[in-house]
Amino acid sequence: MIAKIKAFGQEVVREMQKVSWPTREQLRESSIVVAVACLLMAGFAWIVDTLVTAILRFIF
C-alpha cells in the first residue's frame, strides 16, 4: 500500500514537470478576458430577466 502511494506521488511530480505554466502576463490577460466575459454574460442575463419580467407583468 505504501509503495503504491509513493509511486503515485512520483508520477504526480513527473507529470507536473511536463505542465506548461503560463507567464504572469498571460495569466493576467486571461483573467481579464474571463472577468469581462462574466460581466457581459451577467449583463445579458439581467437584460433578458428584466424584459421577461416586464412582459409577464404586462400579460398578467
N, CA and C atoms as a LAMMPS dump frame, in Angstrom:
ITEM: TIMESTEP
0
ITEM: NUMBER OF ATOMS
180
ITEM: BOX BOUNDS ff ff ff
-5.0000000000000000e+02 5.0000000000000000e+02
-5.0000000000000000e+02 5.0000000000000000e+02
-5.0000000000000000e+02 5.0000000000000000e+02
ITEM: ATOMS id mol type element x y z
1 1 1 N 0.822 -1.194 0
2 1 2 C 0 0 0
3 1 3 C 0.868 1.26 0
4 2 1 N 1.892 1.277 0.852
5 2 2 C 2.798 2.424 0.93
6 2 3 C 3.546 2.594 -0.392
7 3 1 N 3.914 1.485 -1.014
8 3 2 C 4.641 1.542 -2.289
9 3 3 C 3.768 2.163 -3.371
10 4 1 N 2.474 1.846 -3.371
11 4 2 C 1.559 2.422 -4.36
12 4 3 C 1.411 3.927 -4.16
13 5 1 N 1.327 4.342 -2.907
14 5 2 C 1.21 5.773 -2.614
15 5 3 C 2.472 6.508 -3.037
16 6 1 N 3.629 5.92 -2.763
17 6 2 C 4.907 6.526 -3.147
18 6 3 C 5.02 6.619 -4.669
19 7 1 N 4.63 5.555 -5.378
20 7 2 C 4.669 5.563 -6.844
21 7 3 C 3.725 6.623 -7.4
22 8 1 N 2.556 6.745 -6.804
23 8 2 C 1.6 7.766 -7.241
24 8 3 C 2.2 9.162 -7.076
25 9 1 N 2.824 9.405 -5.938
26 9 2 C 3.459 10.701 -5.691
27 9 3 C 4.551 11.004 -6.707
28 10 1 N 5.336 10.014 -7.05
29 10 2 C 6.399 10.206 -8.037
30 10 3 C 5.814 10.499 -9.414
31 11 1 N 4.734 9.817 -9.762
32 11 2 C 4.082 10.065 -11.057
33 11 3 C 3.511 11.48 -11.109
34 12 1 N 2.948 11.925 -10.002
35 12 2 C 2.401 13.283 -9.954
36 12 3 C 3.517 14.298 -10.188
37 13 1 N 4.646 14.115 -9.539
38 13 2 C 5.771 15.036 -9.703
39 13 3 C 6.241 15.039 -11.154
40 14 1 N 6.353 13.875 -11.776
41 14 2 C 6.789 13.795 -13.186
42 14 3 C 5.809 14.516 -14.108
43 15 1 N 4.522 14.313 -13.883
44 15 2 C 3.522 14.959 -14.734
45 15 3 C 3.515 16.474 -14.53
46 16 1 N 3.687 16.93 -13.305
47 16 2 C 3.698 18.367 -13.034
48 16 3 C 4.897 19.043 -13.694
49 17 1 N 5.985 18.324 -13.894
50 17 2 C 7.148 18.892 -14.572
51 17 3 C 6.877 19.075 -16.062
52 18 1 N 5.911 18.341 -16.614
53 18 2 C 5.569 18.455 -18.039
54 18 3 C 4.613 19.61 -18.315
55 19 1 N 4.004 20.137 -17.268
56 19 2 C 2.99 21.178 -17.432
57 19 3 C 3.632 22.455 -17.965
58 20 1 N 2.961 23.079 -18.913
59 20 2 C 3.412 24.357 -19.45
60 20 3 C 2.695 25.465 -18.659
61 21 1 N 3.4 26.059 -17.711
62 21 2 C 2.794 27.071 -16.856
63 21 3 C 2.768 28.419 -17.568
64 22 1 N 1.667 29.173 -17.441
65 22 2 C 1.601 30.489 -18.09
66 22 3 C 2.483 31.496 -17.372
67 23 1 N 2.906 32.503 -18.126
68 23 2 C 3.666 33.59 -17.513
69 23 3 C 2.696 34.478 -16.728
70 24 1 N 3.249 35.359 -15.917
71 24 2 C 2.401 36.267 -15.132
72 24 3 C 1.548 37.137 -16.065
73 25 1 N 2.131 37.583 -17.175
74 25 2 C 1.401 38.423 -18.134
75 25 3 C 0.266 37.641 -18.788
76 26 1 N 0.516 36.402 -19.199
77 26 2 C -0.533 35.573 -19.805
78 26 3 C -1.668 35.33 -18.812
79 27 1 N -1.316 35.084 -17.572
80 27 2 C -2.313 34.842 -16.543
81 27 3 C -3.164 36.079 -16.303
82 28 1 N -2.531 37.238 -16.279
83 28 2 C -3.26 38.498 -16.085
84 28 3 C -4.218 38.747 -17.236
85 29 1 N -3.735 38.567 -18.473
86 29 2 C -4.581 38.788 -19.648
87 29 3 C -5.75 37.827 -19.673
88 30 1 N -5.505 36.57 -19.366
89 30 2 C -6.58 35.574 -19.351
90 30 3 C -7.611 35.9 -18.274
91 31 1 N -7.14 36.364 -17.132
92 31 2 C -8.056 36.721 -16.046
93 31 3 C -8.943 37.893 -16.446
94 32 1 N -8.373 38.851 -17.15
95 32 2 C -9.161 39.998 -17.619
96 32 3 C -10.216 39.538 -18.611
97 33 1 N -9.84 38.661 -19.529
98 33 2 C -10.796 38.151 -20.515
99 33 3 C -11.944 37.43 -19.812
100 34 1 N -11.637 36.61 -18.83
101 34 2 C -12.67 35.873 -18.104
102 34 3 C -13.577 36.84 -17.341
103 35 1 N -13.002 37.839 -16.695
104 35 2 C -13.798 38.805 -15.937
105 35 3 C -14.74 39.582 -16.856
106 36 1 N -14.239 40.029 -18.001
107 36 2 C -15.072 40.769 -18.949
108 36 3 C -16.179 39.872 -19.501
109 37 1 N -15.858 38.633 -19.829
110 37 2 C -16.867 37.703 -20.331
111 37 3 C -17.95 37.463 -19.282
112 38 1 N -17.56 37.319 -18.03
113 38 2 C -18.535 37.125 -16.949
114 38 3 C -19.441 38.346 -16.81
115 39 1 N -18.851 39.538 -16.879
116 39 2 C -19.655 40.761 -16.783
117 39 3 C -20.632 40.88 -17.952
118 40 1 N -20.183 40.546 -19.151
119 40 2 C -21.067 40.598 -20.318
120 40 3 C -22.219 39.605 -20.194
121 41 1 N -21.918 38.398 -19.753
122 41 2 C -22.971 37.39 -19.589
123 41 3 C -23.947 37.789 -18.483
124 42 1 N -23.436 38.354 -17.398
125 42 2 C -24.306 38.809 -16.314
126 42 3 C -25.205 39.947 -16.8
127 43 1 N -24.64 40.868 -17.574
128 43 2 C -25.437 41.957 -18.138
129 43 3 C -26.513 41.447 -19.077
130 44 1 N -26.162 40.491 -19.902
131 44 2 C -27.139 39.898 -20.823
132 44 3 C -28.257 39.21 -20.046
133 45 1 N -27.893 38.447 -19.014
134 45 2 C -28.905 37.757 -18.205
135 45 3 C -29.806 38.772 -17.505
136 46 1 N -29.228 39.885 -17.031
137 46 2 C -30.028 40.913 -16.372
138 46 3 C -31.023 41.546 -17.344
139 47 1 N -30.568 41.842 -18.564
140 47 2 C -31.449 42.443 -19.57
141 47 3 C -32.586 41.489 -19.927
142 48 1 N -32.264 40.236 -20.168
143 48 2 C -33.295 39.252 -20.51
144 48 3 C -34.276 39.096 -19.349
145 49 1 N -33.767 39.021 -18.134
146 49 2 C -34.636 38.892 -16.956
147 49 3 C -35.564 40.09 -16.834
148 50 1 N -35.029 41.278 -17.042
149 50 2 C -35.845 42.493 -16.958
150 50 3 C -36.929 42.494 -18.027
151 51 1 N -36.583 42.112 -19.237
152 51 2 C -37.571 42.072 -20.318
153 51 3 C -38.661 41.032 -20.059
154 52 1 N -38.274 39.849 -19.649
155 52 2 C -39.258 38.798 -19.376
156 52 3 C -40.172 39.208 -18.225
157 53 1 N -39.6 39.814 -17.196
158 53 2 C -40.411 40.285 -16.071
159 53 3 C -41.417 41.331 -16.528
160 54 1 N -40.971 42.275 -17.352
161 54 2 C -41.873 43.318 -17.852
162 54 3 C -42.977 42.724 -18.712
163 55 1 N -42.635 41.775 -19.557
164 55 2 C -43.64 41.135 -20.418
165 55 3 C -44.655 40.385 -19.579
166 56 1 N -44.21 39.638 -18.593
167 56 2 C -45.123 38.865 -17.745
168 56 3 C -46.02 39.783 -16.91
169 57 1 N -45.472 40.888 -16.426
170 57 2 C -46.303 41.846 -15.684
171 57 3 C -47.359 42.484 -16.584
172 58 1 N -47.006 42.702 -17.844
173 58 2 C -47.954 43.28 -18.799
174 58 3 C -49.079 42.279 -19.091
175 59 1 N -48.713 41.011 -19.242
176 59 2 C -49.718 39.986 -19.563
177 59 3 C -50.617 39.706 -18.366
178 60 1 N -50.039 39.559 -17.19
179 60 2 C -50.824 39.198 -16.006
180 60 3 C -51.044 40.425 -15.194
